[in-house]
Amino acid sequence: MINYENHLWPLIYDQFNHGRHEQELEFYRRVLKNRTGKVLEIACGTGMIFLKLLSEGIDIYGRDISEPMLDILKRPMLWDWL
């Protein structure tokens, strides 16, 4: 069983799950395509889905119980420094 509160897990989560969330992301895109209003993603983690939907103009908000995962989500992206 994976310990999501382990301090190392958030650092490798995105690499471990690379490509595994594509079907979930497509599901959300289909469901939200013609919807208006705010969206809440529970267990948004490091933002693999959250950030993509946000960048596509979805009015989305995220919540997660894991502070270490949210710390990764809140980090500035490399291209923000360029």
OpenMM code with the backbone's topology and positions (N, CA, C; nanometers):
from openmm import Vec3, app, unit

residues = "MET ILE ASN TYR GLU ASN HIS LEU TRP PRO LEU ILE TYR ASP GLN PHE ASN HIS GLY ARG HIS GLU GLN GLU LEU GLU PHE TYR ARG ARG VAL LEU LYS ASN ARG THR GLY LYS VAL LEU GLU ILE ALA CYS GLY THR GLY MET ILE PHE LEU LYS LEU LEU SER GLU GLY ILE ASP ILE TYR GLY ARG ASP ILE SER GLU PRO MET LEU ASP ILE LEU LYS ARG PRO MET LEU TRP ASP TRP LEU".split()
positions = [
    Vec3(0.0835, -0.1177, 0.0000),
    Vec3(0.0000, 0.0000, 0.0000),
    Vec3(0.0883, 0.1244, 0.0000),
    Vec3(0.0511, 0.2219, -0.0778),
    Vec3(0.1286, 0.3454, -0.0890),
    Vec3(0.0913, 0.4393, 0.0249),
    Vec3(0.1924, 0.4951, 0.0889),
    Vec3(0.1720, 0.5940, 0.1946),
    Vec3(0.1776, 0.7324, 0.1316),
    Vec3(0.0619, 0.7915, 0.1103),
    Vec3(0.0545, 0.9211, 0.0445),
    Vec3(0.1069, 1.0347, 0.1316),
    Vec3(0.1260, 1.0103, 0.2581),
    Vec3(0.1805, 1.1118, 0.3477),
    Vec3(0.3328, 1.1032, 0.3600),
    Vec3(0.3933, 1.0044, 0.2979),
    Vec3(0.5378, 0.9926, 0.2963),
    Vec3(0.5955, 1.1176, 0.2298),
    Vec3(0.6987, 1.1763, 0.2865),
    Vec3(0.7522, 1.3017, 0.2344),
    Vec3(0.8173, 1.2868, 0.0966),
    Vec3(0.8519, 1.1644, 0.0563),
    Vec3(0.9119, 1.1425, -0.0748),
    Vec3(0.8080, 1.1207, -0.1852),
    Vec3(0.6930, 1.0671, -0.1490),
    Vec3(0.5911, 1.0339, -0.2492),
    Vec3(0.5514, 1.1527, -0.3361),
    Vec3(0.5249, 1.2707, -0.2802),
    Vec3(0.4873, 1.3832, -0.3662),
    Vec3(0.5962, 1.4210, -0.4672),
    Vec3(0.7213, 1.3928, -0.4344),
    Vec3(0.8313, 1.4279, -0.5235),
    Vec3(0.8378, 1.3384, -0.6474),
    Vec3(0.7846, 1.2167, -0.6371),
    Vec3(0.7894, 1.1240, -0.7508),
    Vec3(0.6513, 1.0914, -0.8075),
    Vec3(0.5468, 1.1439, -0.7490),
    Vec3(0.4095, 1.1109, -0.7874),
    Vec3(0.3836, 1.1316, -0.9365),
    Vec3(0.4201, 1.2481, -0.9883),
    Vec3(0.3925, 1.2772, -1.1288),
    Vec3(0.4676, 1.1827, -1.2221),
    Vec3(0.5940, 1.1525, -1.1903),
    Vec3(0.6702, 1.0605, -1.2741),
    Vec3(0.6125, 0.9189, -1.2660),
    Vec3(0.5737, 0.8764, -1.1472),
    Vec3(0.5165, 0.7435, -1.1265),
    Vec3(0.3857, 0.7271, -1.2043),
    Vec3(0.3065, 0.8325, -1.2109),
    Vec3(0.1745, 0.8268, -1.2741),
    Vec3(0.1708, 0.8863, -1.4140),
    Vec3(0.2871, 0.9145, -1.4705),
    Vec3(0.2917, 0.9748, -1.6035),
    Vec3(0.2103, 0.8922, -1.7034),
    Vec3(0.1128, 0.9569, -1.7676),
    Vec3(0.0295, 0.8908, -1.8675),
    Vec3(-0.0885, 0.8133, -1.8119),
    Vec3(-0.0955, 0.7976, -1.6818),
    Vec3(-0.2040, 0.7180, -1.6222),
    Vec3(-0.3339, 0.7965, -1.6042),
    Vec3(-0.3269, 0.9271, -1.6112),
    Vec3(-0.4460, 1.0084, -1.5867),
    Vec3(-0.5110, 1.0596, -1.7154),
    Vec3(-0.4613, 1.0169, -1.8294),
    Vec3(-0.5144, 1.0683, -1.9556),
    Vec3(-0.6627, 1.0358, -1.9748),
    Vec3(-0.7044, 0.9148, -1.9429),
    Vec3(-0.8459, 0.8797, -1.9573),
    Vec3(-0.9317, 0.9619, -1.8622),
    Vec3(-0.8836, 0.9829, -1.7413),
    Vec3(-0.9574, 1.0636, -1.6445),
    Vec3(-0.9684, 1.2079, -1.6929),
    Vec3(-0.8604, 1.2614, -1.7464),
    Vec3(-0.8617, 1.3974, -1.7984),
    Vec3(-0.9605, 1.4102, -1.9140),
    Vec3(-0.9622, 1.3141, -2.0041),
    Vec3(-1.0569, 1.3165, -2.1164),
    Vec3(-1.2013, 1.3080, -2.0680),
    Vec3(-1.2260, 1.2286, -1.9646),
    Vec3(-1.3595, 1.2198, -1.9057),
    Vec3(-1.4044, 1.3575, -1.8558),
    Vec3(-1.3183, 1.4230, -1.7800),
    Vec3(-1.3529, 1.5557, -1.7281),
    Vec3(-1.3750, 1.6557, -1.8406),
    Vec3(-1.2939, 1.6496, -1.9431),
    Vec3(-1.3124, 1.7400, -2.0573),
    Vec3(-1.4487, 1.7195, -2.1209),
    Vec3(-1.4888, 1.5938, -2.1397),
    Vec3(-1.6206, 1.5643, -2.1997),
    Vec3(-1.7335, 1.6148, -2.1108),
    Vec3(-1.7249, 1.5854, -1.9820),
    Vec3(-1.8323, 1.6216, -1.8895),
    Vec3(-1.8441, 1.7739, -1.8751),
    Vec3(-1.7308, 1.8416, -1.8755),
    Vec3(-1.7309, 1.9862, -1.8504),
    Vec3(-1.7421, 2.0706, -1.9767),
    Vec3(-1.7438, 2.0077, -2.0919),
    Vec3(-1.7400, 2.0784, -2.2198),
    Vec3(-1.8451, 2.1885, -2.2316),
    Vec3(-1.9676, 2.1601, -2.2010),
    Vec3(-2.0754, 2.2573, -2.2177),
    Vec3(-2.1319, 2.3065, -2.0846),
    Vec3(-2.0558, 2.2908, -1.9797),
    Vec3(-2.1011, 2.3323, -1.8463),
    Vec3(-2.0450, 2.4698, -1.8128),
    Vec3(-2.1176, 2.5391, -1.7288),
    Vec3(-2.0686, 2.6661, -1.6757),
    Vec3(-2.0677, 2.6573, -1.5244),
    Vec3(-1.9962, 2.7443, -1.4621),
    Vec3(-1.9905, 2.7456, -1.3171),
    Vec3(-1.8611, 2.6865, -1.2652),
    Vec3(-1.8513, 2.6846, -1.1362),
    Vec3(-1.7297, 2.6400, -1.0697),
    Vec3(-1.7248, 2.4879, -1.0592),
    Vec3(-1.6016, 2.4365, -1.0607),
    Vec3(-1.5772, 2.2926, -1.0493),
    Vec3(-1.4825, 2.2714, -0.9318),
    Vec3(-1.5070, 2.1677, -0.8543),
    Vec3(-1.4199, 2.1332, -0.7428),
    Vec3(-1.3597, 1.9964, -0.7684),
    Vec3(-1.2261, 1.9904, -0.7687),
    Vec3(-1.1594, 1.8611, -0.7795),
    Vec3(-1.1122, 1.8202, -0.6410),
    Vec3(-1.1722, 1.7156, -0.5886),
    Vec3(-1.1318, 1.6596, -0.4601),
    Vec3(-1.0125, 1.5678, -0.4845),
    Vec3(-0.9155, 1.5724, -0.3967),
    Vec3(-0.7921, 1.4939, -0.4090),
    Vec3(-0.7145, 1.5355, -0.5333),
    Vec3(-0.6927, 1.6654, -0.5483),
    Vec3(-0.6232, 1.7178, -0.6663),
    Vec3(-0.4736, 1.6893, -0.6644),
    Vec3(-0.4195, 1.6490, -0.5497),
    Vec3(-0.2791, 1.6099, -0.5407),
    Vec3(-0.1834, 1.7150, -0.5907),
    Vec3(-0.0953, 1.6760, -0.6808),
    Vec3(0.0046, 1.7678, -0.7360),
    Vec3(-0.0506, 1.8505, -0.8516),
    Vec3(-0.1747, 1.8260, -0.8892),
    Vec3(-0.2397, 1.9065, -0.9922),
    Vec3(-0.2293, 1.8532, -1.1340),
    Vec3(-0.2020, 1.7257, -1.1504),
    Vec3(-0.1861, 1.6698, -1.2850),
    Vec3(-0.3087, 1.6960, -1.3732),
    Vec3(-0.4259, 1.6839, -1.3178),
    Vec3(-0.5495, 1.7109, -1.3917),
    Vec3(-0.5928, 1.8548, -1.3689),
    Vec3(-0.5879, 1.8964, -1.2461),
    Vec3(-0.6305, 2.0307, -1.2059),
    Vec3(-0.5653, 2.1394, -1.2914),
    Vec3(-0.4337, 2.1365, -1.3035),
    Vec3(-0.3620, 2.2419, -1.3762),
    Vec3(-0.3943, 2.2416, -1.5249),
    Vec3(-0.4146, 2.1236, -1.5824),
    Vec3(-0.4498, 2.1170, -1.7247),
    Vec3(-0.5875, 2.1772, -1.7488),
    Vec3(-0.6845, 2.1438, -1.6643),
    Vec3(-0.8191, 2.1993, -1.6805),
    Vec3(-0.8198, 2.3491, -1.6537),
    Vec3(-0.7440, 2.3930, -1.5554),
    Vec3(-0.7333, 2.5358, -1.5258),
    Vec3(-0.6754, 2.6108, -1.6456),
    Vec3(-0.5735, 2.5551, -1.7076),
    Vec3(-0.5108, 2.6200, -1.8234),
    Vec3(-0.6036, 2.6235, -1.9448),
    Vec3(-0.7048, 2.5363, -1.9460),
    Vec3(-0.8024, 2.5331, -2.0551),
    Vec3(-0.9214, 2.6251, -2.0278),
    Vec3(-0.9146, 2.7012, -1.9189),
    Vec3(-1.0186, 2.7990, -1.8901),
    Vec3(-1.1310, 2.7502, -1.8010),
    Vec3(-1.1189, 2.6318, -1.7463),
    Vec3(-1.2204, 2.5798, -1.6540),
    Vec3(-1.2058, 2.6527, -1.5206),
    Vec3(-1.3167, 2.6970, -1.4645),
    Vec3(-1.3176, 2.7641, -1.3337),
    Vec3(-1.3120, 2.6566, -1.2255),
    Vec3(-1.1928, 2.6044, -1.2021),
    Vec3(-1.1748, 2.4874, -1.1158),
    Vec3(-1.0993, 2.5239, -0.9886),
    Vec3(-1.1363, 2.4562, -0.8830),
    Vec3(-1.0725, 2.4721, -0.7521),
    Vec3(-1.0340, 2.3328, -0.7035),
    Vec3(-0.9242, 2.3231, -0.6325),
    Vec3(-0.8775, 2.1930, -0.5884),
    Vec3(-0.8598, 2.1854, -0.4380),
    Vec3(-0.8843, 2.0686, -0.3846),
    Vec3(-0.8647, 2.0408, -0.2419),
    Vec3(-0.7957, 1.9059, -0.2286),
    Vec3(-0.7108, 1.8954, -0.1272),
    Vec3(-0.6447, 1.7696, -0.0989),
    Vec3(-0.6079, 1.7665, 0.0487),
    Vec3(-0.6117, 1.6495, 0.1080),
    Vec3(-0.5777, 1.6331, 0.2487),
    Vec3(-0.4265, 1.6313, 0.2708),
    Vec3(-0.3507, 1.6031, 0.1651),
    Vec3(-0.2056, 1.5896, 0.1761),
    Vec3(-0.1354, 1.7238, 0.1521),
    Vec3(-0.0864, 1.7826, 0.2571),
    Vec3(-0.0127, 1.9083, 0.2445),
    Vec3(0.1123, 1.8930, 0.1582),
    Vec3(0.1876, 1.7825, 0.1713),
    Vec3(0.3048, 1.7668, 0.0837),
    Vec3(0.2684, 1.7646, -0.0656),
    Vec3(0.1551, 1.7031, -0.0996),
    Vec3(0.1123, 1.7026, -0.2403),
    Vec3(0.0768, 1.8442, -0.2845),
    Vec3(0.0067, 1.9177, -0.1995),
    Vec3(-0.0293, 2.0550, -0.2337),
    Vec3(0.0925, 2.1454, -0.2422),
    Vec3(0.1947, 2.1170, -0.1637),
    Vec3(0.3184, 2.1950, -0.1722),
    Vec3(0.3797, 2.1825, -0.3108),
    Vec3(0.3750, 2.0622, -0.3683),
    Vec3(0.4255, 2.0424, -0.5046),
    Vec3(0.3391, 2.1195, -0.6032),
    Vec3(0.2089, 2.1147, -0.5864),
    Vec3(0.1159, 2.1867, -0.6745),
    Vec3(0.1447, 2.3367, -0.6732),
    Vec3(0.1773, 2.3906, -0.5582),
    Vec3(0.1973, 2.5352, -0.5437),
    Vec3(0.3337, 2.5843, -0.5898),
    Vec3(0.4260, 2.4925, -0.6170),
    Vec3(0.5601, 2.5338, -0.6608),
    Vec3(0.5528, 2.6024, -0.7960),
    Vec3(0.6348, 2.7063, -0.8129),
    Vec3(0.6411, 2.7705, -0.9451),
    Vec3(0.6968, 2.6730, -1.0485),
    Vec3(0.6442, 2.6790, -1.1664),
    Vec3(0.6921, 2.5934, -1.2742),
    Vec3(0.8200, 2.6519, -1.3321),
    Vec3(0.9014, 2.5676, -1.3912),
    Vec3(1.0275, 2.6106, -1.4484),
    Vec3(1.0088, 2.7256, -1.5468),
    Vec3(0.9059, 2.7163, -1.6325),
    Vec3(0.8882, 2.8199, -1.7336),
    Vec3(0.8421, 2.9524, -1.6738),
    Vec3(0.7975, 2.9551, -1.5490),
    Vec3(0.7645, 3.0807, -1.4832),
    Vec3(0.8895, 3.1629, -1.4533),
    Vec3(1.0044, 3.0955, -1.4486),
    Vec3(1.1290, 3.1652, -1.4151),
    Vec3(1.1977, 3.2213, -1.5376),
    Vec3(1.1561, 3.1816, -1.6570),
    Vec3(1.2223, 3.2255, -1.7798),
    Vec3(1.1816, 3.3669, -1.8169),
] * unit.nanometer
topology = app.Topology()
chain = topology.addChain("A")
for resn in residues:
    res = topology.addResidue(resn, chain)
    for name in ("N", "CA", "C"):
        topology.addAtom(name, app.Element.getBySymbol(name[0]), res)
